[in-house]
Amino acid sequence: MLYFLIFLYHFIPHPAPAPVHNHPGVCKVQKMTKGADGRVQYIQLEYGRLFRFTPKEMVPYLHGGALVESSVQLIKDHGEYRMILQMTVHATRADKYFGGIADDNDIRMILINGSSVYPKLIDVYAPIDYKDRKDKHIYRASYKLSKRDVKALQKWELDGLGLFWKKGFEEYDIRNVDFFVDRLACIKKIVKNART
C-alpha cells in the first residue's frame, strides 16, 4: 500500500513555489540574507530608473540623451528601510553647475495626493567621475525611510522629487509614478514568501 501511495504522489500536481528572486519589470533582488529562523533579515534590490530630466533648451545639445538621470536602490535591513539615490549628470561642468548632492539636507518626495514625505539623509558618497567620459558624473546619497514614509509610499504614487544640490534646489517631475508602490510591494511579497 505504501508503494502505491508513493507511486501516486509523483502524478499529483503540486503548485510551484512562488519565485523569490525574479520579479520581471518591477524589481530584482541583488542581495538577500536570511536568519536561522528562515526570515529575511536583509534584502537589497537592484537599482531602478526613477526619472530622466533635460531642460527644453538643452534637448538639441544632448542628442536624445538626458542631462540628469535618477536611479534608486531600496534596502530593507532588519525591518528598517533605506534608499540609495543615484543621480547621473551628463555634463562636462557638472561640479560647477550642481556641485554634488548637499550633505546637510533631506530629500522631499511629493506624492500624487499633494502630501510630501521627507526621508532623512544618512550619508553622501564620494562622486564617481569617469576618466574616459568627462561628461558623466555620478552622485549618490542614502536616506532613511521612516515607517510613516514607507506607509505613504506604499499607498500613494510619487509625483515629484525635490533635491538640494550644493549649488541650489531642483524639483523633478516623476514619470515612473508607481516606482515605490511596486518595489515596496515586491519586498513585502518576497519577505512573506520566504517565511513559507
C-alpha positions in Angstrom: 0.0 0.0 0.0 2.8 2.4 0.9 4.5 1.9 -2.5 1.2 2.6 -4.3 0.8 5.9 -2.4 4.4 6.9 -3.2 3.7 5.9 -6.9 0.6 8.1 -6.9 2.4 11.0 -5.2 4.5 11.5 -8.4 1.4 12.0 -10.5 -0.3 14.5 -8.3 0.2 18.1 -9.5 2.0 20.2 -6.9 1.9 24.0 -7.0 5.2 25.6 -7.9 6.7 27.8 -5.1 6.4 31.5 -5.8 9.5 32.9 -7.3 11.6 34.8 -4.8 14.4 36.4 -6.8 12.6 37.2 -10.1 10.0 40.0 -10.4 10.4 41.0 -14.1 9.9 44.6 -14.9 9.3 45.6 -11.2 12.3 44.6 -9.1 15.2 42.2 -8.9 16.9 41.1 -5.8 20.6 41.9 -5.8 21.3 40.5 -2.3 19.3 38.8 0.4 20.2 37.1 3.7 18.0 35.0 6.0 18.4 34.3 9.7 18.4 30.9 11.3 14.6 31.1 11.6 14.3 31.4 7.8 13.1 35.0 7.9 14.6 37.6 5.6 16.9 39.9 7.6 18.4 41.9 4.7 17.1 42.5 1.2 18.7 44.8 -1.4 17.0 45.4 -4.7 18.9 46.3 -7.9 18.8 50.0 -9.0 15.8 51.0 -11.0 15.3 54.2 -13.0 13.2 56.8 -11.3 13.3 59.6 -13.9 15.2 61.4 -16.6 15.4 65.1 -17.0 16.5 67.5 -19.7 15.6 71.2 -19.8 13.9 72.0 -23.1 16.6 74.5 -24.2 19.3 71.7 -23.8 17.5 69.0 -25.8 19.3 69.8 -29.2 22.7 69.6 -27.5 22.2 66.2 -25.8 21.2 64.3 -28.9 18.3 62.4 -27.3 20.2 61.8 -24.0 19.2 63.2 -20.6 21.0 65.8 -18.7 20.1 64.1 -15.4 19.1 60.5 -14.8 18.0 59.2 -11.5 18.0 55.6 -10.2 17.1 54.3 -6.8 18.0 51.2 -4.8 15.8 50.1 -2.0 17.1 48.2 1.0 15.3 46.6 4.0 17.7 45.8 6.8 16.2 44.1 10.0 12.9 45.9 9.4 14.4 49.3 8.6 14.1 50.7 5.1 16.5 53.0 3.3 17.2 54.0 -0.2 20.2 55.0 -2.2 19.5 57.8 -4.7 21.9 57.9 -7.6 22.0 61.0 -9.8 23.9 60.7 -13.1 24.7 64.1 -14.6 25.8 64.2 -18.3 27.6 67.5 -18.4 31.3 68.3 -18.5 30.8 71.0 -15.9 28.6 69.1 -13.6 30.6 70.1 -10.5 30.3 73.8 -11.5 26.6 73.7 -12.0 25.4 71.1 -9.5 28.4 70.8 -7.0 27.1 67.4 -5.8 24.3 66.4 -3.5 24.1 68.7 -0.4 25.2 66.9 2.7 23.1 68.8 5.1 19.5 68.5 3.8 16.9 65.8 3.5 15.1 65.0 0.3 11.4 65.9 -0.5 9.2 63.3 -2.1 5.9 64.8 -3.4 3.1 62.3 -3.6 0.2 62.3 -6.1 -2.3 63.3 -3.3 -0.4 66.5 -2.7 1.3 65.5 0.6 5.1 65.0 1.0 7.5 62.8 2.8 11.0 63.8 3.8 13.4 60.8 4.1 16.3 61.6 6.4 19.8 61.9 4.9 22.2 59.2 6.2 25.2 59.8 4.0 26.5 61.4 0.8 29.0 59.3 -1.0 32.1 60.5 -2.9 31.2 61.3 -6.6 32.2 58.9 -9.3 33.9 60.5 -12.3 34.9 58.6 -15.4 38.4 59.4 -16.8 37.3 58.3 -20.3 34.0 60.2 -20.1 34.3 63.8 -18.9 30.6 64.3 -19.5 29.4 61.7 -17.0 29.4 62.2 -13.2 27.6 60.1 -10.6 26.4 61.4 -7.3 24.9 59.2 -4.6 23.3 59.6 -1.2 21.5 57.3 1.2 18.3 58.2 3.0 16.3 56.5 5.8 12.7 55.8 5.1 10.6 56.1 8.3 7.6 53.8 8.9 5.4 56.8 8.0 7.4 57.3 4.8 7.0 53.7 3.8 3.3 53.6 4.5 2.7 56.7 2.4 4.9 55.5 -0.5 3.1 52.1 -0.4 -0.3 53.9 -0.7 0.4 56.9 -3.0 2.3 57.3 -6.3 5.2 59.6 -6.4 4.7 62.8 -8.4 7.9 64.8 -7.8 11.2 64.8 -6.1 12.9 67.9 -4.6 16.7 67.6 -4.1 19.2 70.0 -2.6 22.4 70.2 -4.6 25.3 72.1 -3.2 24.6 74.8 -5.8 20.8 75.1 -5.2 17.5 73.3 -5.1 15.9 71.4 -8.0 12.5 69.8 -8.3 12.0 67.0 -10.8 8.7 65.6 -12.2 8.4 61.8 -11.9 7.2 59.8 -14.9 7.6 56.4 -13.2 5.0 57.2 -10.6 4.5 53.6 -9.4 8.2 53.1 -8.6 7.9 52.9 -4.8 4.5 51.3 -4.8 5.7 48.4 -6.9 9.0 47.9 -5.3 7.8 48.1 -1.7 5.0 45.6 -2.6 7.7 43.4 -4.1 9.8 43.5 -1.0 6.8 42.7 1.1 5.9 39.7 -1.1 9.5 38.4 -1.1 9.6 38.6 2.8 6.2 36.9 3.1 7.1 34.1 0.6 10.4 33.5 2.4 8.6 32.5 5.6 6.5 29.8 3.9 
